[in-house]
């Protein structure tokens, strides 16, 4: 089984929880009689700065553009070299487009990236929630967050969601949108597994 899934969405849509669940689900990665390495990566890693909640592949500053694009080139090259493996990605190029448009009014053209991901059978899952459900999701997240101030403005997330929906509609990758308003992570994972099975997303052609 070689599933390749990119999870996208604004904050408070449980992308990371779902990524971990997918990465251990027998319908996605096969039965596991013991623990082994199954890659889960994230564009949200703030690896461009030497301090917590710094900058990285999504929220880079203009002077770091070449670094970000080289990082994307490196990731896609790694995917191509190891195409017969599973990859679960927690936020990636759509989150970059969303952040850079909102912050610097610059839209990055990632058509080249998607054209290389498509033959590898990468799938896009957009996680969304109703505007009125963000409040309950924030309350749940604040129980564990180490940086609670990032969840102060829920209107920001609502507006981001409108934008990332549009960006997802422009993607050439096979895609599925899942409403997580009910906060039911197991149900969302099963819907993704159903779609991956029915659409040929679990194996390389």
N, C-alpha and C positions, 0 to 999 in steps of 0.2 A: 504494500500500500504506500502510495507516494502523494498524499494530499498536500496541496499548497494553498494556503488560505491567508488572505490579507483582511484583517478586521479594522474597519474604520468607523469613525463617529466622533462626536464631541465628547467632552468629559461627562462623567456620571452615566455612561451607557454600559458600564460593566464589561468593557472590552477585555481588560486583563484577566478578570475572573473567567470569562468565557474562553479566552486563549488557553489558560491553564487546564480548564476542563476538557477542551478539545484535544489537547496534547496528551491526555491520558485516557481518552475514550476509545473503547475497543472497536467501535464502528468507524472510527477515524484513523487510528494508528494500529489497529489489530489487537488481539488479546495479549496481555503482558503478564507473564508468569513471574517476572522479576523486573526491577527498575533498570532502565537503560537510557542512554542519551537520546533525547528527541528534541530537536532545536526549536526554541521559542525566542524570537528576536523582536526588537522594538525600535521604531524610529524615535521613540520618546526618550531613549537613553540620552542624558545630557553629557555627552562625552567630549564636547568641544571646550569645556571649562572645568577648572579644578575646584569646583565647589558644588554643593547640593542644589538641585533645581536650577541648574545653569542652562547653557545653550547646547543645542545639538542639531540633529538632522531636520527637525521640524522648525524650531524657533531660532535659527541662526541669524546673525546680523549681516547686513549687506557685504561687509568686508570678508565674511566667511563663506561667501557664495561658492567660490571655487572648491573649498574644502568639502562643502555639502554635496556638490555635484560629483566630485571624485568619490565620495563615500557611496553615493547611489550607484555609480559605475562599478565600484568594488563589490557591492552587494549583489548586483545582477550578474556580474561575472562569476561570483561564487555559486549562485543558483544554477547558472548554466553548466558550470563544471561538475556540480553535484545534483544533476537533474533527477536522478533516481533515488531521491530522499524526500522526506516530508519536511515542510517548512510552515510554521505558524508565525505570522507576522502581526504584531500588536501596534497598529498605526504605521503608516508609511507615506507614500507620495501625496495622497489626497489631503492628509493632515498638513503636510508641508505647504501645499497650494493654499489651503484654507488660512493657515496662519500668516503666510507671506502676503496674501491678498489683503487680509484685515489689518495687518501691521504696517506694511510698506507699500501697499497698492501695486504689488508686482505679481504677475501671474507666470509661473514657471511651466513650460511646456514639457510634460512628461510622456508625450506620445512615444518617443524613442524607447522609454523604459517599458511601457506597456506592450509595445511591439515585440520586445524581447521576453517579457513575462508570459505572453499569450501562448507561444509554442511549448512552454514548460507546464502548461495546464494550471496556471495560477487562477484562483477564484477570489472575487471581492465580496465581502459580507459587510453591509452597512448597518450598523446598530443605531436605532433611533428610539425616542420616547416622546410621549405627548408633552406639551409645555407644562401642563399642570402636574405632571408626575416628577418633575425635577426636584421639587422641594423634599419629597420623601426620600428620594435617592441621595440628596445631600445629607440629610439627617443620618442616614445609614453610613455614609462615607466618613462623616466627621467622627465616628466612633473609633476609626483606625488611622485617619490621615495624620501625617507628620507635617503637612503644610496646609492647614485648614483655610487660610486666607484666599487660596486660589478658587474657592467655591463661593465667595461672597456674592458675586454678581451672576445670578441665574439667567438674567436677560441676555448676557453675553453668550451663554451656551445655546439658548434658543435661537439667536441670530446665527451663530456658527452652524447650527444644524441645518438651517435653511440653505446656507451656502454649500455645505458639504454634500447635501442632497443633489444640488445642481451639478457639482463637480462629479459625483458618482454617475449621474445620468450621462455624462460625456465620456465615461470610461468605455474602452473597447473590450475589457475583460468580462467574462460571465459574472453576473452579480445577483445578489439576493439582499433584500432589505428586511430586517427583522425588528419588530416593535418590542422593546424591552420594558414598556411602561409598567407591566405587572411585576417587575423585578424577579421574574422566574428564570433563573439561569439554566437549570436543567432542561426546561422546556425549549429554551432558545437553542441549546446545544443539540437537542434531538431534531429540531427543525433544520439546523445546518447539516447534520448527518444525513437526514432524509434527502435533502437537496443534493449533497455531494454524491450520494449513492445513485440517485435517479438521473443525474446529469453527467455521469462519467468523470466525476472529479477526484476519485480515489486512486486512480491508476494513470500512469503515463500511457498515451495511445501506442 
